[in-house]
Structures are given as structure tokens and as C-alpha cells.
Amino acid sequence: MSQQRTHDHNVDPAAKYRKEGWHTPVKVCTEGPPSRKAIHTLSRYTVTMTVNRTRRAFLGVAGIGLAGGCLQNGRRSTSLTMGVIPDVDPDTAIEQNTELAEYIESELNASVDLRTTTDYAGLIQAMTAGQVDLAYYGGVSYILAHHRANAKPIVVGSKDGSTDWHSVFIAHESTGISSVDDLKRNAGELDIVFGDPLSTSGTVMPTYYLRQRHDLYPERAFQSHTHVGAHDAVMETVAGRNSDVGALNARIYERIVEDQSVEGSISEIWRTPGFADYPWAVSTALDEETVSSLRDAFTSLAEEGREDILAQQNVNEYVSIRHEDFEELDDAVEMMGLRSDGDE
């Protein structure tokens, strides 16, 4: 049975979030229960944070498609639903976006419902089902959301003057692998681990560049290849010697190394060329005024001195972007046959 909890507002809200033990009564909407597809959209484990200036409730929702309000004509009447991919573990994904959600709430004068899903496909489905207004996607998941739900990119993060992202290949030092040439020579004796199957920098682009630059097809070149989900999970898998080599987002790798949050002897062996990644995209259900306000809110972060939020996003600023900026990635997605891989 769902239980109401008393919240201490003096405690940091992100720290209060837990994926177990926080529940909320499900409101009964007069328009009927959510469809089976809508329930599946948010997956079996979804974490949700509802931000409101007058009251704050941090919720863990399991197995339901709605939280904090009813849908009216397919849209939430009192909140902006903001979804983020779980490129790190779900707890961290929520924590890293809590202050951004509060900032957007303040800038747009609207409550924000922050969610993440168990995998990248779940956020694509959420926008397809009309349950997400604003979403933080990886490049590939954005491309799929664009083709399936007509998602539109509005901004992308820039760091040190560049909007490019990179993948990095790492190896446990016990393997003796120190270069991509070593990787090629010894591939048949090595286990390789990737991130989510739809992760741009954790699977698709590292696979794409292995094929294009080095004629290595992971599914047949290596002794084994597996997917473990988030980028930090790739790092932990290699550090724990549960895989010999792995690929993950270069900025996340650098942050983990700087924070020394993963123990183990790991070395970088190759970094891919740059590519477009991680846009914030909107649903076509949003009106142009709201879209414009969202874009302005993101691009004003640096001017308003919100380095705290930008640091959490691992960027220096946000800049406007168009779908055309993702054409090369769109071609790569089509070349690898991902557009036809349904996740319904």
C-alpha cells in the first residue's frame, strides 16, 4: 500500500531521493487508466522527482505511467515533464539534473516533473507516447526520437568552445593493451564491454569507428562483447577485471578519473574523432512560445552565473542547435541499421 512520508525541507532534495521506499497515491483520472503502452513507456523501474515552489515531493514510482497529476487530452495540465537518459546510474541522473529542473521551473513559472528510465529506449518511447515534453537524449536516442516522435533539438552543451563529444577506449593494465594496434592484434583473446545498446558514445560511435577506421566488428572480432548500461558501469566492469577493455563517453571517463571514484588500474588506449551528442529536445506538443522560453533558459545559464548547474551538466554553456547538425550521426544510425530496430 502506498504511504505518505513527511519531508524535511532543510535536507538537500537530491540527497533525499531514494529509488526504494518513496511512494505516492495514484490519482484516478476521469479520462480512464493509462494504456498498457503508456505504463510500459516508463518501464518497470522509473525514478521521478516533482519540483514545485510551494511544496516539493520526491517520489520513487514503480510500474505506473502517471505521477503527480492527470493527463488532459494526452498532456499534463499543471507541469512540464522533463526526462533524462540514464547515462549514469538512475540516482545520479536525477541528482545531476535536480538543480536544472528547479532553474527551469523558476524561469518558466511552471512546475517540473523530472524523470529517468531504466534504459535509453524507455525515453524514446516516453516521447512517442506523449509523456515527455523536454528530454535529454544521447545522439542516437535523439535521432530515433526524431524519426519516431518528431522530436526537435533546441540546445546542446559546449565545452572549451566545442560541441563535439568523443568516446574513449580503456583497458585494464593487466592486459598489456596500450594502443588501438594492440587492440587489433589481440582482439580475439579479449572481452570488450559497451554501454547501453543505444548509447551514442558508449556503443554506437565506438562500434562505428572500430568498423570504419580499423575494420573491427565487435560482435565477431572479440572473444566476447557485452552491454552493461551506464558509462560508469563500463568503467567499473573494466576496473574490476570483469572485462579486458571497454568504451565509454570521454567526458564521463575524465570526470571519474578526476574524482577517483573507481578503483583499479585502467589506461586510455584510444579516443575517437568528435561527433554530435547529448541534445535537449522537445516534443511537438509544446507551443513555440514555451520552446523559445526553454531555449532562452538554457542559453542564459552562463550569463546568469549558474556555473553550478553547468558543472553538473559537464559543459561551459548551452548553444542553440538544429537537426541538420546531426546529419552525420543520422547517417551512421542508418548505416548500422538502428532505425529499423523497434523498441515498442
C-alpha atoms as one frame of an Amber mdcrd trajectory, in Angstrom:
protein
   0.000   0.000   0.000   1.258   3.492  -0.822   2.367   5.600   2.125   2.728
   9.330   2.641   6.092  10.451   4.046   6.945  13.641   5.931   9.664  15.636
   4.140  12.348  17.704   5.828  12.861  20.699   3.530  16.155  21.585   5.235
  17.745  18.495   3.717  19.256  18.720   0.246  16.426  17.484  -2.039  18.616
  15.396  -4.317  20.127  13.606  -1.323  16.627  12.733  -0.133  15.847  10.860
  -3.326  15.789   7.090  -2.988  14.601   4.542  -5.520  13.101   2.391  -2.750
  10.507   3.362  -0.183   9.074   6.594  -1.624   5.574   6.248  -2.973   2.599
   8.406  -3.761  -1.089   7.587  -4.089  -2.058   7.217  -7.739  -4.656   9.806
  -8.700  -7.658   8.472 -10.580  -8.220  10.393 -13.796 -11.735  10.642 -15.160
 -10.410  10.030 -18.651  -9.566   6.443 -17.806  -6.460   4.495 -16.822  -3.223
   4.752 -18.776  -2.817   2.325 -21.631  -0.576  -0.739 -21.461   1.864   1.040
 -23.766   1.868   4.146 -21.566   2.665   2.051 -18.497   5.460   0.247 -20.338
   6.830   3.567 -21.589   8.249   4.493 -18.212   9.481   0.942 -17.707   9.358
  -1.303 -14.682  11.599   0.992 -12.643  11.219   4.727 -13.108  12.506   7.410
 -10.819  10.558  10.613 -10.605  11.116  13.963  -8.959   8.349  16.542  -8.839
   9.524  20.103  -8.256   7.143  22.806  -7.032   7.989  26.133  -5.428   5.318
  25.754  -2.741   5.903  22.102  -1.995   8.489  19.538  -3.022   7.846  15.816
  -3.210  10.499  13.337  -4.271   8.956  10.145  -5.471  10.015   6.647  -6.484
   7.398   5.241  -8.824   7.368   1.599  -9.848   5.179   0.222 -12.586   2.899
   3.231 -13.111   2.775   5.622 -16.031   1.488   8.705 -14.231   2.699  10.683
 -11.212   1.735  13.971  -9.656  -1.289  14.746 -11.855  -3.731  13.574 -14.504
  -3.333  13.826 -18.230  -5.779  16.023 -20.088  -6.073  15.362 -23.811  -2.775
  13.481 -23.634  -0.906  16.318 -21.847  -0.188  17.124 -18.229  -2.224  20.137
 -17.172  -0.004  21.675 -14.471   3.568  20.570 -15.091   6.329  20.302 -17.635
   7.586  16.722 -17.872  11.362  16.558 -18.190  13.087  13.256 -18.959  16.779
  12.346 -18.869  18.512   9.256 -20.194  20.265   7.066 -17.600  23.774   7.596
 -18.999  24.906   7.172 -15.400  23.070   5.231 -12.692  19.459   6.451 -12.186
  20.131   8.003  -8.762  22.979  10.081 -10.174  20.974  11.023 -13.276  18.305
  12.559 -11.032  20.829  14.250  -8.744  22.739  15.815 -11.644  19.561  17.360
 -13.066  17.703  18.410  -9.900  19.037  21.982  -9.815  18.499  22.358 -13.566
  14.870  21.292 -13.134  14.407  23.857 -10.356  16.005  26.536 -12.522  13.705
  25.770 -15.469  10.739  25.792 -13.123  11.691  29.280 -11.959  12.403  30.613
 -15.452   9.158  29.283 -16.956   6.990  29.732 -13.865   5.782  26.135 -14.088
   6.240  23.003 -12.024   8.672  20.441 -13.424   8.312  16.669 -13.225  11.814
  15.164 -13.599  12.088  11.522 -14.654  14.585   8.957 -15.816  14.094   5.438
 -17.163  15.890   2.108 -16.907  17.330   2.404 -20.417  17.615   4.756 -23.374
  14.778   3.112 -25.294  12.365   3.967 -22.476  12.834   7.714 -23.001  12.279
   7.352 -26.749   9.035   5.514 -26.035   8.019   8.138 -23.491   8.145  10.908
 -26.086   6.465   8.695 -28.681   3.626   8.140 -26.188   3.363  11.874 -25.453
   4.553  11.569 -21.850   7.662  13.757 -22.064   7.811  17.435 -23.051  11.557
  18.027 -22.721  14.170  15.282 -22.935  17.916  14.943 -22.543  18.945  12.369
 -25.119  22.123  10.812 -26.333  22.729  11.487 -30.014  21.409   8.142 -31.236
  18.389   8.104 -28.951  17.617  11.627 -30.191  17.840  10.503 -33.832  15.389
   7.685 -33.122  13.076  10.023 -31.183  13.212  12.455 -34.094  12.147   9.808
 -36.604   9.549   8.182 -34.350   8.127  11.169 -32.454   9.386  14.168 -34.466
  11.456  15.357 -31.503  13.175  18.695 -32.142  16.602  19.596 -30.687  16.859
  23.028 -29.083  20.278  23.208 -27.384  23.464  21.249 -26.895  26.270  21.720
 -24.399  29.554  23.347 -25.365  32.807  22.776 -23.503  36.020  24.649 -24.174
  34.416  26.134 -27.273  33.431  22.806 -28.816  30.132  20.951 -29.028  31.877
  17.722 -30.095  31.866  14.646 -27.904  34.240  11.680 -28.017  34.323   8.045
 -26.997  37.326   6.615 -25.202  38.522   3.019 -25.216  40.043   1.822 -21.956
  41.875  -1.334 -20.924  42.858  -2.910 -17.638  46.611  -2.559 -17.294  46.978
  -6.291 -16.645  46.102  -6.913 -20.313  49.175  -5.086 -21.596  46.957  -3.347
 -24.165  48.163   0.243 -24.594  47.137   1.222 -28.134  44.488   0.550 -30.740
  47.084  -1.504 -32.653  47.447  -3.748 -29.602  43.661  -3.988 -29.531  43.525
  -5.107 -33.164  46.284  -7.712 -32.764  44.762  -9.269 -29.648  41.032  -8.790
 -30.210  40.288 -12.498 -30.464  41.593 -13.045 -26.921  39.860 -10.059 -25.335
  36.452  -9.400 -23.785  35.003  -5.980 -24.589  32.184  -4.165 -22.811  29.975
  -1.332 -24.063  27.251   0.837 -22.526  23.573   0.904 -23.403  22.947  -0.506
 -26.917  21.504   2.895 -27.938  24.244   4.955 -26.281  25.948   7.194 -28.840
  29.316   7.426 -27.098  29.046   4.151 -25.194  28.185   1.816 -28.070  27.183
   3.197 -31.470  30.029   5.571 -32.329  32.829   3.459 -30.820  31.457   0.497
 -32.795  31.104   2.670 -35.899  34.708   3.903 -35.688  36.084   0.426 -34.971
  34.418  -0.712 -38.185  35.242   2.337 -40.299  38.800   3.043 -39.127  40.080
  -0.378 -38.086  37.891  -2.986 -39.780  36.976  -4.466 -36.405  33.439  -5.777
 -35.955  32.998  -6.269 -32.179  30.368  -8.999 -32.495  32.833 -11.276 -34.253
  36.320  -9.811 -33.679  36.424 -10.122 -29.888  36.233 -13.156 -27.647  33.036
 -11.684 -26.199  31.167  -8.392 -26.234  28.523  -7.295 -23.745  26.465  -4.244
 -22.757  26.260  -3.078 -19.147  24.186   0.115 -19.437  25.652   3.299 -17.987
  29.118   4.701 -18.698  30.244   4.416 -15.098  29.241   0.749 -15.174  31.629
   0.228 -18.122  34.431   1.795 -16.097  33.647  -0.337 -13.055  33.458  -3.514
 -15.144  36.919  -2.997 -16.613  38.380  -1.774 -13.311  37.047  -4.912 -11.612
  38.679  -7.103 -14.281  35.291  -8.437 -15.374  36.196  -7.331 -18.887  39.508
  -6.574 -20.558  38.561  -3.464 -22.494  35.597  -1.119 -22.749  34.239   2.021
 -24.417  32.534   4.967 -22.766  31.932   8.700 -23.011  35.258  10.553 -22.780
  33.981  13.377 -20.547  32.454  10.942 -18.087  35.704   8.962 -18.115  37.670
  12.126 -17.342  35.314  13.040 -14.503  35.626   9.571 -12.947  39.416   9.720
 -13.185  39.478  13.204 -11.642  37.129  12.201  -8.830  38.984   8.895  -8.293
  35.571   7.318  -7.791  36.530   3.995  -9.369  39.420   1.920  -8.065  41.538
  -0.126 -10.451  44.438   0.132 -12.861  42.962   1.434 -16.114  44.568   3.168
 -19.067  43.162   5.016 -22.053  44.122   3.307 -25.301  42.264   5.265 -27.994
  39.956   8.265 -28.379  37.559   8.536 -31.317  37.057  11.583 -33.555  34.396
  14.031 -32.377  30.676  13.742 -33.057  27.389  15.460 -32.140  25.763  14.162
 -28.974  23.538  14.929 -25.964  20.932  17.416 -27.196  17.979  18.635 -25.188
  14.950  18.060 -27.406  11.287  18.999 -27.186   8.028  17.350 -28.100   5.977
  18.799 -30.972   3.126  19.124 -28.461   4.839  22.155 -26.910   3.866  25.555
 -28.279   6.524  27.774 -29.863   6.461  30.277 -27.006   7.313  27.573 -24.476
  10.018  26.140 -26.743  11.546  29.593 -27.135  11.442  30.145 -23.362  13.167
  26.798 -22.765  15.893  27.618 -25.284  16.440  31.013 -23.686  16.594  29.461
 -20.217  19.343  27.058 -21.274  21.399  29.583 -23.235  21.179  32.114 -20.368
  22.729  29.804 -17.758  26.279  31.071 -18.285  25.189  34.728 -18.443  23.272
  34.318 -15.188  26.310  32.833 -13.493  24.862  29.372 -12.946  28.215  27.606
 -13.175  26.951  25.163 -10.549  24.335  23.807 -12.952  26.679  23.893 -15.944
  29.303  21.940 -13.993  26.718  19.282 -13.163  25.970  19.063 -16.884  29.714
  18.875 -17.669  29.520  21.841 -20.061  30.572  25.511 -20.041  27.460  26.791
 -21.780  24.486  25.748 -23.890  24.115  26.826 -27.517  21.235  26.553 -29.972
  21.243  23.607 -32.352  19.254  22.264 -35.312  18.556  18.768 -36.571  20.893
  19.435 -39.504  23.801  19.423 -37.058  23.117  15.703 -36.509  23.140  14.656
 -40.177  26.417  12.701 -39.937  25.152  10.853 -36.877  21.838  10.250 -38.649
  23.784   8.622 -41.497  25.707   6.449 -39.023  22.464   5.318 -37.359  21.029
   4.371 -40.745  24.244   2.620 -41.822  24.200   0.476 -38.674  20.550  -0.455
 -39.193  19.325   1.051 -35.932  16.354   2.913 -37.344  14.536  -0.354 -38.007
  15.266  -1.740 -34.523  11.926  -1.158 -32.840  11.600  -0.858 -29.138   7.839
  -0.885 -28.938
